[in-house]
Amino acid sequence: MRIKVCGMTLPEQVTALDEMGVDLAGFIFYPKSPRYAGNKISPEKMRQIKGKIAKVGVFVNMPYDELVKTVEDFGSQGEWPIHPELLDWLAVDFRESGWDMKHVLHTIVTSNTYRQSSKASPALVERDPENRLLARGARMRLSPEMVRDQALAASGLLVDKVGGPSVRPPQPPGLWQELAGGKDYEADPGEGRYRRSLYTYWRRTIAPPSMVTFDSPTRETCVVRETRTNTPLQALNLMNDEVFLEAARKLGEQMAAHSSGDPLSWAFIRVLGRAPRPPEAEVLSRTFRQFYDRYQTDRSAAVKFAARDNAEAPKQAAFTTVASLILNLDEAVTKE
C-alpha cells in the first residue's frame, strides 16, 4: 500500500531530504548509521521538511493521542514526543516493512498497549490524569465514519467490498437543492447504500450531514486532529437517520428470527460485545413489552416503523425499537 504525500511516496521523500542536506534519514530510519546517536534536527530544518517526512509522526500518533499533544505543529513551538524511542521503533519498523501503511497500523492496533481497557483506578487517574504513561487504553467516541459503519456491521448490512467508485447513501431530501440549487441528491440503490463510509460521495460545499453531526471536518482545510463533542443532535441522528433506522430494522429482523435463547440479550452482545447486566436486561425486557403492547393497539404505526405489513408487524416493530435503543447507547459508539 503506497500513499503519496505532497506528490511523493515516502522513499522519494527520503531521497529528496538527502538531496536537501537534511540528515533525517540517519536519525529516524537508519539506526545502524554511525551518525544516529545524538543526531538532532534543527527547527529550521524541520520547517523545511514539514508536510513531507513529518507525516510519519502524524500517522503513528493517530492511535496514541498521548504521544504528542501538538500534532498540528511540528515546528519549534511544538511539544517534543514523550516516548521518542517508541516513535523511532515504529518508524524503523515502517521502513523495514517496505513502507506498508497497513503493516504499521496493524502493529499498533494489535499491541497490548493499544488493546488495554480504558478503566483506571482512582490512584492511577490521580498520578497520570492525561494517560501520558499509556497505562490504560484511550476512551474516545468513534469517528463519524466508524459510527455509521459500526451500526451497519452490527446489523449485517455492511458491504465490505473493497475499491470502486464513490457511492451515495441516503441523505435528507431537498438538502442539495436548498443549499446549492440544481439537481437534487439521488441515493444509490442496492449495495451502494451500505458501502463503508470511506466511499461516500462528498461534495465540498455540502458535506454528508450525518458525518458533520459527529464532528467530521468539512474538508475545506486540512485537519490533523479531529474534535470530539457530545450533543443531543448526535442521539437524534442515531435514532432518526435513515441509515441507522434501516440498521435497527435489520437487527430487529434477526432478533425476531432468533430461536435459541433470549433475542434481546443476543442483540446486546452482538452490538456491545458483552452480556447485559441484570438491570440492563430488565430495561430491555420492559422496553420490548411496552412497545409491543403499544404497536398491537396501533397497527398502522407498527407497519410504518417496521416497514412490513404482516401479522408479525407489531412484534417486529417492538424488536426494531429495542435495536435502535441498543445502537444509540454511548457504549455502542465509544471505544472503551
C-alpha positions as CSV (number, residue, x, y, z in Angstrom):
1,M,0.0,0.0,0.0
2,R,1.8,3.1,-1.2
3,I,0.4,6.5,-0.2
4,K,1.7,9.8,-1.7
5,V,2.2,12.9,0.4
6,C,2.9,16.2,-1.3
7,G,3.1,14.2,-4.6
8,M,5.8,11.9,-3.4
9,T,6.0,8.4,-1.8
10,L,8.0,8.1,1.4
11,P,11.1,6.6,-0.2
12,E,11.0,9.5,-2.7
13,Q,10.7,11.9,0.3
14,V,13.8,10.4,2.0
15,T,15.8,10.9,-1.3
16,A,14.6,14.5,-1.6
17,L,15.7,15.2,2.0
18,D,19.1,13.7,1.4
19,E,19.5,16.0,-1.6
20,M,18.5,18.9,0.7
21,G,21.3,18.0,3.1
22,V,18.9,17.0,5.9
23,D,20.3,14.2,7.9
24,L,16.9,13.0,8.9
25,A,17.2,9.6,7.3
26,G,20.1,8.6,9.5
27,F,18.3,9.8,12.6
28,I,14.9,8.1,12.2
29,F,15.1,5.4,9.5
30,Y,18.6,4.1,9.7
31,P,19.5,3.4,13.3
32,K,22.7,1.5,12.3
33,S,24.1,4.6,10.8
34,P,27.2,5.9,12.8
35,R,25.5,9.3,12.7
36,Y,22.4,8.0,14.5
37,A,23.4,8.7,18.1
38,G,22.8,12.3,19.2
39,N,21.7,13.5,15.8
40,K,19.0,16.1,16.1
41,I,17.1,18.2,13.6
42,S,17.2,22.0,14.0
43,P,13.8,23.9,14.0
44,E,14.8,25.5,10.7
45,K,15.3,22.1,9.0
46,M,12.1,20.8,10.5
47,R,10.2,23.7,9.0
48,Q,11.7,22.8,5.6
49,I,10.5,19.3,5.7
50,K,7.2,19.9,7.4
51,G,4.4,18.3,5.4
52,K,6.8,15.6,4.0
53,I,8.5,13.1,6.2
54,A,7.0,14.5,9.3
55,K,3.7,12.9,8.2
56,V,5.2,9.7,9.6
57,G,4.9,11.3,13.1
58,V,1.3,12.3,12.4
59,F,0.4,8.8,11.3
60,V,1.8,6.9,14.2
61,N,0.4,9.5,16.6
62,M,-3.2,8.9,15.4
63,P,-4.0,5.9,17.7
64,Y,-1.9,7.2,20.6
65,D,-3.1,10.7,21.1
66,E,-1.0,11.0,24.2
67,L,2.4,10.7,22.4
68,V,2.4,14.2,21.1
69,K,-0.2,16.8,22.1
70,T,0.7,19.2,19.3
71,V,0.3,17.0,16.2
72,E,-0.8,20.1,14.3
73,D,2.5,21.8,15.0
74,F,5.9,20.1,14.4
75,G,7.8,23.3,14.5
76,S,9.8,24.9,17.2
77,Q,6.7,25.6,19.3
78,G,5.5,22.0,19.2
79,E,5.8,19.6,22.1
80,W,8.6,17.0,22.0
81,P,7.3,13.4,22.0
82,I,7.2,11.8,25.4
83,H,8.1,8.4,24.1
84,P,10.7,9.1,21.4
85,E,12.1,5.5,21.5
86,L,8.6,4.2,20.6
87,L,8.3,6.6,17.7
88,D,11.8,5.6,16.5
89,W,11.0,1.9,16.7
90,L,7.7,2.4,14.8
91,A,9.5,4.5,12.1
92,V,12.2,1.9,11.6
93,D,9.6,-0.9,11.5
94,F,7.6,1.2,9.0
95,R,10.7,1.4,6.7
96,E,11.6,-2.3,7.1
97,S,8.1,-3.3,6.1
98,G,8.5,-1.7,2.8
99,W,6.6,1.5,3.7
100,D,3.5,-0.6,4.3
101,M,0.8,1.6,6.0
102,K,-1.4,-1.4,6.7
103,H,1.5,-3.2,8.4
104,V,2.4,-0.4,10.8
105,L,-1.3,0.3,11.6
106,H,-1.9,-3.4,12.3
107,T,1.2,-3.4,14.6
108,I,-0.2,-0.5,16.6
109,V,-3.8,-1.6,17.0
110,T,-2.9,-5.2,17.9
111,S,-0.3,-4.2,20.5
112,N,-1.0,-4.9,24.2
113,T,-0.8,-1.1,24.9
114,Y,-3.5,-0.1,22.4
115,R,-5.8,-3.0,23.4
116,Q,-5.9,-2.1,27.1
117,S,-9.2,-1.3,28.8
118,S,-9.8,2.4,29.5
119,K,-10.8,1.6,33.1
120,A,-8.5,3.1,35.6
121,S,-8.2,3.1,39.4
122,P,-8.5,6.5,41.2
123,A,-4.8,6.3,42.2
124,L,-3.8,5.9,38.5
125,V,-6.0,8.8,37.4
126,E,-4.5,11.0,40.1
127,R,-1.0,10.1,39.1
128,D,-1.5,10.3,35.3
129,P,-4.7,12.2,34.5
130,E,-3.8,12.6,30.8
131,N,-2.6,9.0,30.4
132,R,0.8,10.1,29.2
133,L,2.3,6.9,30.6
134,L,0.0,4.8,28.4
135,A,-1.0,2.7,31.5
136,R,-4.6,2.4,30.2
137,G,-6.4,2.5,26.9
138,A,-7.8,5.7,25.4
139,R,-11.5,6.2,25.7
140,M,-13.0,8.1,22.8
141,R,-16.1,8.3,20.7
142,L,-15.7,6.6,17.3
143,S,-15.0,8.7,14.3
144,P,-18.0,9.8,12.2
145,E,-17.3,7.2,9.5
146,M,-16.9,4.4,12.1
147,V,-20.2,5.3,13.9
148,R,-22.1,4.6,10.7
149,D,-20.0,1.5,9.7
150,Q,-20.4,0.1,13.2
151,A,-24.2,0.2,13.0
152,L,-24.2,-1.4,9.5
153,A,-21.7,-4.1,10.6
154,A,-23.6,-5.0,13.7
155,S,-26.9,-5.3,11.8
156,G,-25.3,-7.3,9.0
157,L,-26.0,-4.7,6.3
158,L,-22.4,-3.5,5.8
159,V,-21.0,-4.3,2.3
160,D,-17.3,-4.9,2.8
161,K,-16.4,-4.7,-0.9
162,V,-13.0,-3.0,-1.4
163,G,-12.4,-0.4,-4.1
164,G,-14.6,1.0,-6.8
165,P,-16.3,4.4,-7.4
166,S,-17.8,6.6,-4.7
167,V,-21.3,5.8,-3.6
168,R,-24.3,7.8,-2.4
169,P,-26.0,6.6,0.8
170,P,-29.3,8.3,1.8
171,Q,-29.3,12.0,2.8
172,P,-32.2,14.2,3.8
173,P,-34.4,15.0,0.8
174,G,-34.1,18.5,-0.7
175,L,-30.8,19.3,1.1
176,W,-28.8,19.8,-2.1
177,Q,-31.4,22.0,-3.7
178,E,-31.8,24.2,-0.7
179,L,-28.1,24.8,-0.3
180,A,-26.9,24.8,-3.9
181,G,-29.8,24.6,-6.2
182,G,-29.9,22.5,-9.3
183,K,-30.4,18.8,-9.3
184,D,-31.2,17.2,-6.0
185,Y,-29.2,14.4,-4.4
186,E,-30.1,10.9,-5.6
187,A,-29.3,8.0,-3.3
188,D,-27.8,4.8,-4.7
189,P,-30.0,1.7,-4.8
190,G,-28.8,-1.7,-3.6
191,E,-25.4,-2.2,-2.1
192,G,-24.3,1.4,-2.7
193,R,-26.4,2.3,0.4
194,Y,-24.4,0.1,2.6
195,R,-20.8,0.5,1.5
196,R,-18.2,1.7,4.0
197,S,-18.3,5.4,4.7
198,L,-14.8,5.7,3.2
199,Y,-16.5,5.5,-0.2
200,T,-19.3,8.1,0.5
201,Y,-19.6,10.8,-2.2
202,W,-18.6,14.1,-0.8
203,R,-19.5,17.5,-2.2
204,R,-17.2,20.0,-0.7
205,T,-19.8,22.6,-0.1
206,I,-22.4,20.1,1.1
207,A,-20.9,17.6,3.5
208,P,-22.9,14.5,4.5
209,P,-25.0,15.9,7.4
210,S,-24.7,12.7,9.5
211,M,-20.9,12.9,9.4
212,V,-20.9,16.7,10.2
213,T,-23.1,16.0,13.2
214,F,-20.4,13.7,14.5
215,D,-17.7,16.3,14.0
216,S,-16.3,15.3,10.7
217,P,-14.1,18.0,9.2
218,T,-15.7,19.8,6.2
219,R,-12.6,19.0,4.0
220,E,-12.3,22.7,3.1
221,T,-9.0,22.8,5.1
222,C,-6.5,20.2,6.2
223,V,-7.3,19.0,9.7
224,V,-4.7,16.9,11.6
225,R,-6.7,16.3,14.9
226,E,-10.4,15.6,14.8
227,T,-12.6,17.1,17.5
228,R,-14.9,15.0,19.7
229,T,-18.2,16.5,21.0
230,N,-21.3,15.1,22.7
231,T,-24.5,16.8,21.7
232,P,-28.2,16.0,21.6
233,L,-28.2,16.1,17.8
234,Q,-26.0,13.0,17.8
235,A,-28.5,11.0,19.7
236,L,-31.3,12.2,17.5
237,N,-29.2,11.3,14.5
238,L,-28.7,7.7,15.8
239,M,-32.5,7.3,16.3
240,N,-33.8,9.0,13.2
241,D,-31.3,8.9,10.4
242,E,-32.4,6.6,7.6
243,V,-29.2,4.5,7.6
244,F,-29.5,3.9,11.4
245,L,-33.2,3.1,11.1
246,E,-32.5,0.6,8.4
247,A,-29.8,-0.9,10.6
248,A,-32.2,-1.2,13.5
249,R,-34.8,-2.8,11.3
250,K,-32.3,-5.4,10.1
251,L,-31.1,-6.1,13.6
252,G,-34.7,-6.4,14.7
253,E,-35.5,-8.9,12.0
254,Q,-32.6,-11.1,13.2
255,M,-33.9,-10.7,16.8
256,A,-37.3,-11.9,15.7
257,A,-35.8,-14.9,13.9
258,H,-33.5,-15.8,16.8
259,S,-34.9,-19.1,18.0
260,S,-32.5,-20.1,20.8
261,G,-32.0,-18.1,24.0
262,D,-33.0,-14.5,24.7
263,P,-33.1,-12.4,21.5
264,L,-32.7,-9.2,23.5
265,S,-29.5,-10.4,25.1
266,W,-28.3,-11.7,21.8
267,A,-28.6,-8.3,20.1
268,F,-27.0,-6.6,23.1
269,I,-24.0,-9.0,22.9
270,R,-23.8,-8.5,19.1
271,V,-23.5,-4.7,19.3
272,L,-21.6,-4.2,22.6
273,G,-19.6,-7.4,22.8
274,R,-20.8,-8.3,26.3
275,A,-23.9,-9.7,28.0
276,P,-26.3,-7.2,29.6
277,R,-26.2,-6.8,33.4
278,P,-29.4,-7.7,35.3
279,P,-30.6,-4.1,35.5
280,E,-29.9,-3.6,31.7
281,A,-31.7,-6.8,30.9
282,E,-34.7,-5.6,32.8
283,V,-34.7,-2.3,30.8
284,L,-34.5,-4.2,27.5
285,S,-37.3,-6.5,28.5
286,R,-39.5,-3.7,29.8
287,T,-39.0,-1.6,26.7
288,F,-39.9,-4.5,24.4
289,R,-43.1,-5.3,26.4
290,Q,-44.1,-1.6,26.4
291,F,-43.7,-1.1,22.7
292,Y,-45.1,-4.5,21.8
293,D,-48.3,-3.6,23.7
294,R,-48.4,-0.2,22.0
295,Y,-47.9,-1.5,18.5
296,Q,-50.6,-4.1,19.0
297,T,-53.1,-1.3,19.5
298,D,-51.7,0.9,16.7
299,R,-51.1,-1.5,13.9
300,S,-50.6,1.3,11.3
301,A,-47.7,2.7,13.3
302,A,-46.2,-0.7,13.6
303,V,-46.4,-1.3,9.8
304,K,-44.8,2.1,9.1
305,F,-42.0,1.7,11.6
306,A,-41.1,-2.0,10.8
307,A,-41.6,-1.4,7.1
308,R,-43.6,-4.6,6.7
309,D,-47.3,-5.4,6.6
310,N,-48.0,-8.8,8.0
311,A,-49.2,-10.5,11.2
312,E,-45.7,-10.1,12.8
313,A,-45.5,-6.3,12.3
314,P,-46.2,-5.3,16.0
315,K,-43.5,-7.8,17.2
316,Q,-41.1,-6.7,14.5
317,A,-41.6,-3.0,15.3
318,A,-41.0,-3.7,19.0
319,F,-37.8,-5.5,18.3
320,T,-36.7,-2.7,16.0
321,T,-37.3,-0.2,18.8
322,V,-35.1,-2.2,21.2
323,A,-32.4,-2.5,18.4
324,S,-32.5,1.3,18.0
325,L,-32.1,1.7,21.7
326,I,-29.0,-0.5,21.8
327,L,-27.4,1.2,18.8
328,N,-28.0,4.6,20.5
329,L,-26.1,3.6,23.7
330,D,-23.0,5.6,24.4
331,E,-21.1,2.3,24.7
332,A,-22.1,1.4,21.1
333,V,-20.3,4.5,19.6
334,T,-17.4,4.7,22.0
335,K,-14.0,2.9,22.0
336,E,-13.6,1.7,25.6
